[in-house]
């Protein structure tokens, strides 16, 4: 009975065009279009302006350094501050470097000198890149001046370097080696895509079966029928996860393969949990469209609850507990830890325990609803 139910469920999925598109084609489309905006990984060539009120060799050097910075694109150099402010207000530039009059004179005289930077806070990422890039330009020029002063009093260039930086700092990213936004967000969102597309497809199927009274499994409800359908939907999750974690991450060159054995074990548990959760949820719907509307409306809150793009510590205490009722919460954290960071199964024991408990509860409640639901008769 399990095998017949498994095949009947697959036949029903493949013959329903809407469900087929969501369960299989949707994931393929998402895998190419969702990472597309993040292909550059890091923001580059952010437009900035330079207000050069000093018009000295030092100010021109700072302007050249800004032009050479890979994250910046100097689109305007002007001595007039209002002109640069107008560009900033019209969002034609995201940052402004202000070099005040008398900067070089103050530096040569040994007095404290300041250059100012301003940004557009409406665009957080662009503002951060612009301000950091301009600050690096000022810092590089300042370091060069300090090295020249030390060199005048120190005969050795090595001694100058040691005095300038007595403690060396070497930043080596361990997991997100490119320090890119795509490698940070896409691996987690991929898990949510797999979950949400399956839930939408399942609610569509169950709603259609309820409306048309054409349930694919004949006869009274049986344990074998429930288990066969559960395994069929779980196999869809497993296939989609293998596609994302195997091909898409390789194609997009995201960090992957940290703990392959642990990843396979978590894949099986996650697939079964999402299938059990989806069947329990889908049996609540009587129309084809209602499930789709709910899943689309809740996709973004589910992503925030997973703790990927929003810190868990900033969530209200009730949400910190309720978020474990969603398979994606433990799935996202567990897959990122195993696939990107090479964590052990012991490191994700809380995620494994959460998925296991959720699977048992959803399977028990789903089986009870399966037996009591008239449309399975």
N, C-alpha and C positions, 0 to 999 in steps of 0.2 A: 504493500500500500504506500509505503514511503516513496518508492521509486516512481510509481504511477502518479502520485501527487506532485513529485518533483518535476516530472516531464509535463504534466498538465499545466502547472504554473508557468513553466518556461514557454509553453505553447501559447498561453494566454498573453504573456508579456510580448512575445514576438508578433502576435497578430493584432495588437492594439497599437495603432500608429502613434498616438500621443504618448503612451507609456514607453514605447520603444525609443522615441526621440529623447525623452527625458532620461531614461535609464542608461542609454548607451551613447547616442549622438550628442546629447547635451554635455556630457563629460569631456568628449573630444573637443567640442567647440570651446568650452571653458578653458581647457588646457592650453590652447593657443592664444585666445583673446585676452584672458585675464592677466597673464604675465607680460603681455605686450607693452603696457606703459612702463614697466620696470626693466626693460631689456638693458638699459644703460646702467642699471643698478644704483648709481650715485648721480646726484644732480650736478650738471655741468653747464658752463657758459651762462650763468645768471647775469642779466644785464645790470650794470652799475654805472654810476657817474662819479667823476672826480671834480671837486671844487678846489682849484689851485689858486689860492689867494697870495701865495708866497712867490711864485714864479722864479724859483731858484733851481740850481742844479739838483739839490736834494729832493725837491718836490717833483721834478721831472723824473728822477730815479724812482720814486714811489709810484708815479703813474706808469712807468715802463714795467715795474714789477707787477702792478695790477693787471696790465695787459697780458703779461706772460703767465698769470695764474690760471691753471686749467679749469677752475670752478667759476671764473669771472669772465665777463665780456664787457669791456669799457665801451660804452656807446656814446659818451659825451664827456668832454673836458672843458670846464668853464670857470672863469674867476668869479662868477656871480652866483651867490647862494640861492636867491629866489628862483633862478632858472632851474637849478637842480631840484629844488623843492617842488616846482611845478611838474617836473618829470616824475618825481616820486608820487605825487598826488594823482597824476594821470596813469600811474602804474606802468609807465614805460621803462622804469628802472626799479629794482628791488632793494638797492642799497646805495649809499652816498658816502664817499670819503672826503672829508673836509680838511684841507691843509691850510691852517691859518697863516696870515701874513707874519713874517718875522720868525718862522720856524727855524730856518737854517741859521739865522743870527743867534737865536737862543741856544741852539745846539753847539755852535762853535764857541760861544761864550761860556759854556758849561752850565747854563741855566736849564731848569726843567722846561721841557717843551711837550706839547700835546697835539695830537691829531685826533679828530673826532670821526666816528662812523655812525650812520643812521640807517635804519631799515624800515621796511613795510611789514608791520606785524600781522596784516591780514592773511598773509601766506606764510605759515609757520616754517615750512621746510625751505622755501626759497629765502625767507628772511634769515634763517639760521646759516645757510650756505653763504649768503652775501656778507653777513656780519663777520662770520668766521674767516672767510677769504680775505676781506679787507683788514681784519686784525692781524692775520698772518703776514700780509704785505708790510704793515707798519712794524710788526715785530722783527721781520727779516732785515729791514733797513736799520732799525734800532740796534740789532745785534751786530750788523756790519760796522756801525759807528763805534760801538763798544770795543770790538776787536781791534780796530785801528788805534784806539786810545791805549789799549793794553800793549799792542805791538810796539808803540813808541817807547815804552818803559821796560819791555821784556825782549831779550834778544832771540829767544826761541819761539817759533810758531806753535810748537807742541805745548810749551808752558802757557802761551796765550790761550790756547784751546782749553787746557785744564782749568785755568783761572776763570774763564768764561762759563764753563759747564763742568764743575767739579764732580757732579754725579750725572752719568749718562743715562738716558732713558730710551729704551727700544720697545716700541709698541708692536706686539705680534698678535693679531686676531686669531683665536683658536678655532672657532666654528664657522662663523660667517666671514670667511677669509677675505672677501671683497668688501666687507662692511657695506653691503648694498641693501636697499629696501626690498627688492624682489626676493632675495635669498632669505630675508627675515619673515616676510608675510605670506608668500605663496605656499611654502610647505604646510603651514598651518591651515590656510584657507582651503587647500586641496582636500583635506579631511572633511571640512564642512561642506564642500561642494558634493562630495560623494554621498554624505549623509542626506543633505537636503534634496538632491535629485532623486534619491531612492524613496524618500518619504513622500515627495510629490507624486512620483509614479505609482507608489502603492495606494495612496489615497484616491488617485484617479481610478485605478483598477477596482478597488473595493466599492467605490461609489458607483461605478458603471455596473458592476455585478448586482449591486443592491437595486439599482433603478430598473434594470432589464430582467432581473430574476434569473440570471444565467450564470450561476456560480460554476466554475470549471470542474469542481469535484462533485460527482454524483453521490447520492446516498447520505446517510446520517453522518454527523461529525465523528471522526476517529482520531486517535493519537497519531496514527501513521500519516493521516492526511495533514494534520497540523504540522508535524515534524517535516514532512516532505516539502510543504510550502515554505516553511521557515528556512530550510536548507537552500531552496531555490533562490529566495531573496538574498540570503547570506552569500551565495555564490556570486550574485551580481555585485555586491559590495566588494567582495574579494577581488573580482576581476578589475573593477574600476580602481581600487587601491593599488593593485599591481601595475596597472597602466600608469597611474600618476607617479608612484614611487620608483617604478622601474624605468619607464621610458621618458616621461615628462621631465623628471629631475635631471636625468642624463642629458636630454636635449637642451634644456635651459641652463645646464651646468650649475645646478644648485648643490650644496653639500649633501652627501648621501652615503649610504652603506656603512654607517658607524657600527651598528650591531645587527647584522643580517639575521642571525638566528632568533634573537629576541624580537626583531621586527616581524618575522613570520608568525611567531606565537601570538603577538598582540594583534596581528591582522585577523587571525582566526577568531579570537575573542571579540574584537571590535565588530567584525562582520556578523557574528551571531547576535550580538547585543543590538546592533542597529536593526537587524531584521526582526527580532522579537519586539523591540520598541515600535517599529514601523507597523507591524501587524496589529499590535494593541491599539495604536493610534488610528490606523486606517479603518478598523472595524467600528469606529465611532461615527463615521461619515456615511450619509445616505445619498449624497449627490456627488457627481464627478468634479464639480468646480470648487466646492467648499474647501477641500484639502489644499488645493493649489493656492487659493487666496491666503489661507492661514500660513502655509509654509513660506511663501514669498514675503509676507509681512513680518515674519519672525526671524528671518535669516540673519539680519544685521544684529538684533539683540542677542541671538545665540552666539554670534562671533564675539561680541563684547563679553558675554558671560564666560566664554572659554578662557579668558585671562591672557589672550595673545596680544591684543591691541589695547587693552585696558588693564591696569594693574589690579590684581585681586584685592590687595589691601585697601584700595579706594572704593570697593563695593560695600554696600550695606551688609551687615551680618546675615540677614535672612537670605540675600541673594548668594552669598558665599556658600551657603549650605544647599540652596535649591538648585544651583547650577550643576551639581553632580547628578541630577535627575536626567540630564541630557548626555547621550553617548559621546557627543563631540567634545565635551569638556575634558574627559579623561583621554579620549582618542587623540586630540590635538596635542596635549601636553606629552603624552606617551610617545607618539610617533616622532615629534620633534626631538625629544630627548634621545630616542634610540637611533633614528636615522641621521640626524644632523650632529649630535653630540657624542654618540657612541656610548650612551649610558647602559648600565646593566639592568637586568630584570629586577634586581633588588632596589635599584634607584627609583624605579617606577612602580614599586609595590602598592602605593596608594592608588595609582591609576588602575592597576590590574584589579585590586580589590573593589574599586568603585564600579568598574565594568562588570565584574563577576556578579556582584550583588544586584546591579541593575538588570543584568540578563536573567537572573533567577526570578526576580520580581515580575519583570515584563512577561516572561514565558509563562509563569503561573497565572497571572491575570489574563494574559492573552488566551491561554487554554480554557480558562473558565468562560471568558466571553465567547470563544469559539464554540463551546458546547451549548451555550444559551442563545446564540444568535440564530434567529429564524432563517436567515438567508443561507446558512450552511446546511440546512435540512434538505 
